[in-house]
Each structure stands twice: as C-alpha cells, then as structure tokens.
Amino acid sequence: MSAHTDTAGADMAGRLSRACEQLGLEADAAALAKLLNYLAQMQRWNRTYNLTAIRDPQQMLIQHLFDSMAAVGPFSEALGASEMPAKVYDVGSGGGLPGVVLAIMRPHWSVTCVDAVEKKTAFVRQMSGVLALPNLQACHARIETLAPADCNIVTSRAFASLDDFAQLAGRHVRNDGTLVAMKGKVPEDEIQALHARGEWQVDHIQPLRVPELQAERCLIWMRRSQGTL
C-alpha cells in the first residue's frame, strides 16, 4: 500500500469521525471501520457490477455514507428508546443505501434491503458476511410481491414517487409504523398526488443537514390516514 493510499484512508477516517460528531452520532472504532470497509467494498464491486453511478470515492463518502448516516438520528428518535429492537425495510436499496449504514450504526435493528436487481442484493448479502452484520438481510424481490412484513419503518432513497412508494411498500408498515422517503428538495407535486389518493398523508417533513453536502435533503414522514388500515 502506498503512502498516498494511507493518507487518503486516514483522511476519509477523519472526515467520517467529524461527520458522526456533526450528526450527533456515537460510533465506536468497530463501526467506523465497518463503514470504511463498506465504502471500499462498494468501490471494488462497482467496477464489475455497476452498483452506483457515483464512481469517485470522495463523492461516495459524502453522497452515499454521509447522506445515509444523516437518517440514523431521526430514525432512532422516531423509534424511541435507542436500544429497542426494531424492524426496518429499505426498499429499492441498490447497493444497500441506507440499509447497510443503518445496520452498522444500529446493530439491534433488524434491517432488510429489498431490491429487484439480483446483483445488488448479492452485494448486500456479501456485506452482511464481510462486515459481520447478523442483523442485515437482503431480499431479491419486487416489494409488492412480498408478504406484509409488519415493519416499524419502511424507507427508501430515490426509489419512486411518494404515491408509488406508499402504494407498493405501504402494506409492510405496521399500524403504528411509518413510511419515510429520503428526498432532495421537498417534492410538492408528489405530496399533492399522495394526499389526493387519501390512504397515506405526510405527517411531517424533516430537513436534513448532510455533512460536506451543499444540496438540500429532507425526510418525508408518512402515516396512514385515519380510518384506512
């Protein structure tokens, strides 16, 4: 390994630690090492499997890791006590974003990454082994074909419009659970379409500050409208 690679690795580790501080996340050395290993594995697999359009390691760090990490705190708050077990589905997960990051940061959550592309779920399954994450599962399927999963949180990152997300994945949310879409700018037209159908409604919109990223990011929290189960 060259000195340059060492320096780049140390730089990334430092930036990752700072990002955790900025997001108010406590991460031990083992969790940080797993996050960096995940990033390295993604770069390696990406050459063959095209897991993500982002190729630059620096951009992956920000747009994949930091972006996914920004959801950990809000999800934890929504689920209450931080050590409580919870069931989370990540729909249209691709290479495991945010699912793998959630599984690393919250080992007591059971996280399932669902994707219709087999090579992507194969990668996530490999990560479960390589990163020693017994709480991480991968499921190669279309979300609408799976039996209802009774999840606390069902999330997606750039998977579909809010209405499509609710229609396809909503039945996997338990009655007191939440659908959470990770979005860029607030998609007003998507919110209107969701509300027009009437089955789900936006509970609240939570702006996110992603370390080192200038672009807007938000979480859109959705609950079943009263009277529709």
Secondary structure by P-SEA (a helix, b strand, c coil): ccaaaaaaaaaaaaaaaaaaaaacccccaaaaaaaaaaaaaaaaaaacccccccccaaaaaaccaaaaaaaaaaaaaaaccccbbbbbbbcccccccaaaaaaaaccccbbbbbbccaaaaaaaaaaaaaaccccbbbbcccccccccccccbbbbcccccaaaaaaaccccccccbbbbbbccccaaaaaaaaaaaccccccbbbbbbcccccbbbbbbbbccccccc
